[in-house]
């Protein structure tokens, strides 16, 4: 059995000190009012005890709770990551459902645009617009298909021409 003495201003403060130090299973053995210190101010002296066999250290409880919370958080993050991957895969499948009618050249152009960082929506829109414009023989020719897709992309991407006004050495970008 572990026995400790606590000094507090009132019983509420003493109880919080006891619970923090000995845990919720602690028992108060004795309490009394005493005057302590230079000014002889009134204090509450409380003697409390806990059975050490049943006591789990509070630090250990905090560590166990923190570890279990961390494990739960890691599990949620892993599940969220798996869900994101599944949604991305499903979205790609839905987008590619419109692409089966494409020629190999247009499929290659689409893959190239997406691999270079163009959004899948814009790449699909441009490639499908080119496919509807070109006849099957022209769509199967890589350079013709690339030129048509580039023209559609150029219409969607806003560009401005830059004039330096004859000033040499001006930093632009």
C-alpha positions in Angstrom: 0.0 0.0 0.0 1.3 3.5 -0.9 0.5 6.3 1.6 1.1 10.0 0.9 0.5 13.3 2.7 -0.9 16.3 0.8 -1.2 19.9 1.7 -4.0 22.0 0.0 -6.0 25.1 0.5 -9.3 23.2 0.4 -10.7 19.7 -0.1 -11.3 20.1 -3.9 -7.7 21.0 -4.4 -6.6 18.1 -2.3 -8.8 15.7 -4.2 -7.4 16.8 -7.6 -3.8 16.4 -6.2 -4.7 12.9 -4.8 -6.2 11.8 -8.1 -3.3 13.1 -10.1 -0.7 11.5 -7.9 -2.4 8.3 -6.7 -5.2 7.7 -9.2 -8.9 7.4 -8.9 -8.7 4.4 -6.6 -7.1 6.3 -3.8 -8.7 6.4 -0.4 -8.5 9.3 2.1 -7.3 8.0 5.5 -7.2 11.2 7.5 -7.7 14.9 7.1 -7.3 17.9 9.4 -6.9 21.7 9.4 -3.5 23.0 10.5 -1.7 26.3 10.4 1.6 26.3 8.5 4.2 28.7 7.4 5.5 32.1 8.6 2.1 33.7 8.5 0.5 30.7 10.1 -2.1 30.4 7.3 -4.7 27.6 7.5 -4.0 24.6 5.4 -5.7 21.2 4.9 -3.6 18.2 5.6 -4.8 15.0 3.9 -3.4 11.6 4.1 -4.4 9.3 1.3 -3.5 5.8 0.3 -3.8 3.4 -2.7 -3.2 -0.3 -3.0 -0.1 -0.5 -5.2 -1.2 -3.8 -6.7 -4.2 -2.2 -8.3 -2.7 1.1 -9.2 -1.6 1.8 -12.8 0.8 4.8 -13.0 -0.9 7.8 -14.6 2.1 8.4 -16.9 1.7 4.9 -18.2 -2.0 5.4 -18.8 -1.3 8.6 -20.8 1.3 6.8 -22.9 -1.0 3.9 -23.6 -3.8 6.3 -24.6 -1.4 8.4 -26.8 -0.1 5.2 -28.5 -3.6 3.9 -29.2 -4.8 7.3 -30.5 -1.7 7.4 -32.8 -2.5 3.9 -34.1 -6.1 4.8 -34.7 -5.0 8.0 -36.5 -2.5 6.0 -38.7 -5.2 3.5 -39.5 -7.6 6.3 -40.5 -5.0 7.9 -42.7 -4.2 4.6 -44.4 -7.9 4.0 -45.1 -8.3 7.5 -46.4 -5.3 7.1 -48.7 -6.8 3.8 -50.0 -10.1 5.5 -50.6 -8.4 8.3 -52.5 -6.6 5.9 -54.7 -9.9 3.9 -55.4 -11.7 7.1 -56.3 -8.9 8.2 -58.6 -8.9 4.8 -60.3 -12.7 4.9 -60.7 -12.6 8.4 -62.1 -10.0 7.4 -64.6 -12.1 4.4 -65.7 -15.1 6.6 -66.2 -13.1 9.1 -68.2 -11.6 6.3 -70.3 -15.1 4.9 -71.0 -15.4 7.8 -73.6 -12.0 7.0 -75.1 -12.4 3.4 -76.4 -13.4 4.8 -79.8 -10.1 6.6 -80.2 -7.4 5.6 -82.6 -4.1 4.5 -81.2 -2.5 7.8 -82.2 -5.1 9.8 -80.3 -4.8 7.5 -77.3 -1.1 8.0 -77.3 -1.5 11.8 -77.5 -4.0 11.6 -74.5 -1.6 9.6 -72.4 1.3 12.0 -73.3 -0.8 15.0 -72.2 -1.8 13.5 -68.9 1.7 12.3 -68.2 3.0 15.8 -68.7 0.6 17.2 -66.1 -2.4 18.3 -68.1 -5.7 17.7 -66.4 -7.4 14.5 -67.6 -10.6 16.4 -68.3 -8.9 19.0 -70.6 -6.8 16.3 -72.3 -9.9 14.1 -72.9 -12.0 17.1 -74.1 -9.2 18.1 -76.6 -8.6 14.6 -77.9 -12.3 13.9 -78.3 -12.8 17.2 -80.1 -10.0 16.3 -82.5 -11.5 12.8 -83.0 -14.8 14.2 -84.0 -13.2 16.6 -86.4 -10.8 14.2 -88.1 -11.8 11.3 -90.4 -10.5 7.9 -89.2 -7.5 7.8 -91.6 -6.4 11.3 -90.5 -6.9 10.5 -86.8 -4.7 7.5 -87.2 -1.8 9.6 -88.5 0.2 10.8 -85.5 1.3 14.2 -86.8 -2.1 15.2 -88.1 -3.8 14.1 -84.9 -1.2 16.0 -82.8 -1.7 19.2 -84.8 -5.5 19.0 -84.4 -5.3 18.4 -80.7 -2.7 21.2 -80.3 -5.1 23.6 -82.2 -7.9 22.6 -79.7 -5.7 23.1 -76.8 -4.4 26.4 -78.1 -8.1 27.6 -78.2 -8.5 26.6 -74.5 -5.3 28.0 -73.1 -5.1 31.8 -72.8 -1.8 33.3 -73.9 -0.5 36.8 -74.3 2.2 38.1 -76.6 5.0 39.9 -74.8 6.5 43.1 -76.1 9.6 44.5 -74.4 9.4 47.9 -76.0 13.0 47.9 -77.2 14.4 47.7 -73.7 17.4 45.4 -73.4 18.1 43.4 -70.3 14.6 43.6 -68.8 13.7 40.7 -66.6 10.4 39.2 -67.7 10.0 35.9 -65.8 
